[in-house]
Amino acid sequence: MDHFNSFIANAGLLEVSFLGDQFTWCNNHAGPNRIWLRLDRLLTNLSGSLAFPNLKLVHKPWILSDHCPLVATFQVPTRLPCSFKFFRQWIQDEDFSIIISRSWASDTEGPPLVKLHKNLMRCKSVFSKLQKQKKDAIHNQILDTSLQIHHLEVKLQAESNYDSLSELINAHQLLTSLLTK
C-alpha cells in the first residue's frame, strides 16, 4: 500500500473527497474474520480538480458485490420533462377501472379526435400523479432500507454477531427487490 500511496504522490494525483460510508469493500465473512477496507478511490490531477471544483465521490450501499458502487457527481442535475409512458402494472391496480371510467365519462366538446386527445390527457394526468405517489413510496422504502443496511454494517463493524448478519442479508434482499421494482 505504501508503494501505491507514493505513486499517487509522485504522479501529482489528488484524491476526490467522498460522501457515505468510509469503507468500499468487505470480504463478506461472518464473525471476527470479516474485513472492511477502503480500497476504491477516485483520483484526479490539479487540472481536473480545477475544472470540476464540485466533484464528489458518493459511496452507495452494497447491493450485489463485495465492493460498494461509486458514483462521481460534479453538478446538480437539471430535470427535463419526461414523456408519458403507460406501465402495464397499472392494469393490476385496484383503481384502474375507476380512473379510466371517470376520465372518459366527462363530456368533452369538439371533433372526435379532440375528444380522444382530451380524454387521453385526463388519463395521463391521473396516472402520472398515481405513478409519482407509488414511485415516492418505493423511493422512501429504498432510503429506509439503505439506512437500515448502513446501521447494520456499522453494528457489524463494531461487534460481529450472526443475528445482525442475518438481518443484513435480509435487508440486502429487500433492497434488491425494491430496486428491481
N, C-alpha and C positions, 0 to 999 in steps of 0.2 A: 504494500500500500504506500510505503514511503517513496518508492520509485515513481509510482503514478502521481503522487502529490508533487514531487519535484519536477516531473514532466509538465504538469499543469502550470507551475510557477515559471519554469524556464520558457514555456511557449507563450507566456503572457496572457493566459486564459483566466477568465473570471467566472466564478460560479454564480448562476442566477439564483436569487433568493426564492424560497418556496413557501407555499401555504399548505397546511394539512399535517398529517402525522409525520413525525421525524423519520420513521423507518420506511423503506421502499421494498424490502424483501424479507421473507420469512421462510424458513425451511419446512414449516407446517408439521414438525414433530410434536408429539404430545409430551407434557411434563417438563422436567428440567432440561431435556435435550432440545427444547425449542429455542431457535436463534433468530433474533431480529437485527437487521443491519440496514444502513442507508447506503445501498450500492448504486442506485440510479441517480444521475445528476444531469443538469443541463449547463453546458459551458458555452461561453461566448468570449469574444475578444473586445478590446476597447471600442472599436468601430461599431460592433454590434450593440454594445450597451449604450452607446450614444445615439445610434439610430432608433433603438427601441428602449427608451428610458423606463417605460412602464411594464417591461417584460417580467412576468412572474411564472413560476412553475407550480402547478397545483397537483398535489399527491391525492389521487382519488382512492376510494376504498377498494380493497381486494375484492375481485369477483371470481375469476376463473383461473387465475395464475398465482404463482408464488411471489410475483412482482406486482406492486400496485401500478395501475395505469397513471401515466404522467400526461398532463395537458399544459401546454405553454399558452399563456394568454398575454396579449400586449395592448388590447384596447377593448372598450365596451362594445359588444356587437350591436349593430343597428338592426332593428326589427323591420322587416319588409312585410307588406300584406301578403298573406298566402292565399292561394286559390282554394276554393271549396272542394272537398272530396267527400264522397259518400262512403261510409265504412259499413261493411257487411254486418258487423256485430250489432249495429243499431237495430237490425230486424229482430234480434232476440230481446231487445229492451221492452219491458212491460208497457211503456208509454208510447211505443212506436205507432200503433194503430190510431191512438188518440191524437197524436201530433199530426199525422197525415190527414186524418178526418177534419180536424179543426183548420188546418192550413188550406185545405181545398174546399171547405164549406163556405168560406167568406165569399160574398157577392163581389165580383170583380167586373168592372166596366171595360169595354173595348173589344177589339177583334180577338179571335181565338188564340192567336199566338201571344198577344199581350196578356191575356188571362193566364195562359200557361206560364209565361215568364213570371208574372206576379205571384202565382201560386208556388212556383219553384223557389222564388226568393223568400217567401214566408217560411217554407220548409227549411231552407238554408239557414235562415236566422235562428230558428228554434233549435235545429240540430247543432249549429255552431256553438250556441250557448250551452247545450247539453254536453257536447264534447269537451268544452273548456272546463266545465264543472267536474267531469269524470277525470280529465287529464290532471287537473289540480289535485284531486283526491289521490290519484296514483302517485303524483309527484310528492305529495306530503308523506305518503306511505314510504316512498323511496328514501326521503330525507330522514324519517324516523328510523327506518331500518338501518340506514348508513350510520346514523348516530349510535344506534344500539351496537352495531358491529365495532365501531370505534371504541366505545366504552368496554366492550368485551375484550378487545385486543389489548387495551390499556390494563385491564384487570389481569389478563393472562401474562402480560409482560411483568407485572408486579408479583403475581403468585399464580403458578400453574395448577389448575385442577381440571378434572375430567368433565365436571358439570358445566363449567364455563366453556370448555372446548366444544361440548355437545351443543350448547346454546349458540356458539359462534357458527358452527356448521349449519344449524337450522336457520340462523339469520342470513347466512350467505345463500342458502337455497331459496329463501323467501325473496331476497333481493334479486336473484337471478330471475325468478318468476315475475316479479314486478317489472323488471327491465324488459323482459320479453313482451309484456302487455304494452 
